[in-house]
Amino acid sequence: MADFEVRKTENKGWGIFALRDFAVDELIESAPVIIMSAEEMILLNDTKLHDYIFHWEGGTCCMAMGYVPVFNHAAPSNCEYYQDYTEGIIEVKTVKGVKIGEELTINYNGDSTTQKEVWFKTA
């Protein structure tokens, strides 16, 4: 049985929701990535995929497989994502306790606590 489910939110499209309580520093998702060049990132920036890619090392970008692209933005968030350049994966871990039924979120700016604006209007 999965520890989370994907379902529609009221105003953010799809989201990830806890099916159990999570403690701090629990791994939610570990997903391989597809790495793309800086030139491909420029092309992707003009598509809807722009909102789902992550900056990667060396001016490249990546698309995470699995459920990573479905996590919605929040500031502050209850999870953070970690990029492992050696293994070619992105991991999502809790940074605070999460109760069953809560949406699991990441901050698209990387750090869970930053209040830096993102490129879209937030709810």
C-alpha positions in Angstrom: 0.0 0.0 0.0 1.3 3.4 -0.9 2.0 6.1 1.8 0.4 8.8 -0.4 -2.2 9.3 -3.1 -2.5 11.6 -6.0 -5.7 13.5 -6.3 -7.2 16.8 -7.6 -6.9 19.8 -5.4 -9.4 22.6 -5.3 -7.2 25.2 -7.0 -3.8 23.8 -7.9 -4.6 20.8 -10.2 -3.1 17.5 -9.1 -1.5 17.1 -5.7 0.1 14.5 -3.4 -1.7 13.7 -0.1 -0.5 11.7 2.9 -2.3 8.4 3.6 -0.5 8.2 7.0 1.3 10.4 9.4 4.9 11.3 8.5 7.7 12.2 10.9 10.5 14.7 10.0 13.1 13.5 7.5 11.1 10.7 6.0 11.7 9.8 2.4 8.5 10.3 0.4 9.8 9.7 -3.2 13.1 8.8 -4.9 12.9 9.2 -8.6 15.4 8.9 -11.5 15.7 11.9 -13.8 16.1 12.5 -17.5 18.9 15.1 -18.0 18.6 17.6 -20.8 21.0 20.1 -22.2 21.0 23.9 -21.8 19.8 24.1 -25.4 16.9 21.8 -24.7 16.0 23.8 -21.6 15.6 26.9 -23.7 13.1 25.0 -25.9 11.3 23.6 -22.9 10.9 27.1 -21.4 8.4 27.9 -24.2 6.2 24.9 -23.4 4.0 23.7 -20.5 6.8 21.4 -19.4 8.7 24.5 -18.2 6.7 24.2 -14.9 7.8 20.6 -14.4 11.5 20.7 -15.0 14.3 21.2 -12.5 17.6 23.1 -12.9 20.4 20.5 -12.8 24.1 20.9 -12.6 26.2 22.6 -15.3 23.4 24.7 -16.7 21.4 21.7 -17.7 17.9 20.7 -16.6 16.1 17.5 -15.8 12.6 16.0 -15.8 12.0 13.8 -12.7 10.2 10.6 -13.3 7.7 9.2 -10.8 5.5 11.5 -8.7 8.1 14.3 -8.1 6.5 16.6 -10.8 3.1 16.3 -9.1 4.2 17.9 -5.8 2.7 21.4 -5.5 4.5 24.5 -4.3 4.1 26.0 -0.9 6.1 28.5 1.1 6.9 27.3 3.6 6.5 23.7 2.5 6.4 20.5 4.5 8.9 18.7 2.3 12.1 19.5 0.4 13.6 18.0 -2.7 17.3 16.9 -2.9 19.2 16.5 -6.1 21.8 13.7 -6.2 23.9 14.5 -9.3 26.0 11.4 -8.9 23.1 8.9 -8.8 20.9 11.0 -11.2 17.9 11.1 -8.8 15.7 13.6 -7.0 14.5 12.7 -3.5 11.6 14.3 -1.6 11.8 14.2 2.2 9.7 15.7 4.9 11.1 18.7 6.8 8.3 18.7 9.3 5.7 16.3 10.6 2.8 15.7 8.2 -0.6 14.4 9.3 -2.8 12.0 7.4 -4.8 13.8 4.7 -2.4 16.8 4.5 -1.0 17.7 1.1 2.7 17.1 0.8 4.4 20.1 -0.8 7.8 21.3 -1.9 9.0 24.9 -2.2 9.9 25.3 -5.9 12.8 27.6 -4.9 14.6 24.6 -3.2 14.6 25.7 0.5 11.4 24.9 2.3 11.4 28.1 4.2 12.2 30.7 1.5 9.5 33.2 0.7 11.1 34.1 -2.7 8.5 34.6 -5.4 7.9 32.0 -8.0 7.1 32.5 -11.7 3.3 32.0 -11.3 0.6 33.4 -9.1 0.2 31.4 -5.9 -3.1 30.7 -4.2 
